[in-house]
Amino acid sequence: MTTRALIVVRRSTNIQDVSLEAQIADCEKVAKDNGWKVAGIYSDTASGSADLDKRPGLMEALGNLKKGDILLARSASRISRKIGIHLAIEDQVAAKKASIYYCDGG
């Protein structure tokens, strides 16, 4: 059974840190290198400290996660820059028996 990867990308509303296309390309390469099937790409334009209700793409990805899936992002900062929110996301992923993987190894 092939592992599914759900790619999550984010750009800031004020600053375009890393383009969405570059983030997607990095994540797709990691998925390919690991033999994972990309099951979806979820994108948000929001501050890294935005609450989850301001991140519909991330929330959709979390809702679509299944046991054994990988939530794949270029770096931890693409998920959230707020530790409390980041920990809440990790809890949701763990509850689904899925994993988070960062392209930069963070």
N, C-alpha and C positions, 0 to 999 in steps of 0.2 A: 504494500500500500504506500503510495507516494504522500509525503508530508505536504500539507497545504501551507502556503505563506500568504498572509494578508498584509499588504504593504500600506503603511501609514506615512503620509507626507504632510508637512505643514510649512507655511511661510508666514512671516509676521505681517501684520497689517501696516506697520510703519516702515519696516526695513525688509528688503528681499535678501535674507541671509544667504540662502542657497536656493537656486531655482528648483521648482517642483520637478522639472524634467531631469535635472541632475540627480536629485534624490531618488527618483524612480529608477533611473539608469543604474545607480549604485546598488539599489535594492534588488533589481532584476538580475544583476550580475551575481550577487551573493546567492540568490535563490537558485539560479542556474548552476553555479559552482557546487552547491550542496544537494542538487537533485530535487529541489522543492518545486512544486507546481504553484504558480502565482494564481491565487483564487480571487483576487480583487485588489484594487488600488483605491484607497480612501484618502481624500485630501481636505484640508482645512486652510483657510486664511484667517489666522487668529494669533493673538499674542501668545507667547510661550507660557505665560502665567494665567491664561484664560481658564475660567471654570469649565467643567465638562459640558454644561448646557450651551456653551459657545463653540463646541467642537462636534458638530453633527457627523462629520466624516469619521472621526475617531470612535464616536459612540456607535455608529453603524458597524464599524469593524469589530468592536467588542461584542456587539450583538450577534455577529456572524461567526465568531470564533467557535470552534468545536474541539473536542478532546484531541490532543496531539498536534494541533495547529501551531503555527509560529506567527506572532505579531511582529512584523519586520519593519524597522525604521533605520534611517541612516545613522542617527545618533539618539541618545537619550533626550537631548534637547528638542528633538522633533516631536517627542511624545508630550513632554511638559517640562517647564523650568521651575515648577513649584513642587517641592518635595511631598507635601501632603497629597496633592492630586496625583503625583507620580506613584506614590504608595497605594493609593486607592485603585489605580489602574492595574498595578501589579497584583493586587488582591483579586480583582475581577478576572484577570488572566489565569491566575493560579486556581481559582474556583472552577474554571472550565477545564482544568488539567491541560492547559496550553502553555506556551512559553513566549518570552520576548527575546528577540535577537537584534542586536545593533550592528550595522555594517562596520562601524569603527571599533568594535570590540568593547565598547563602554559598558 
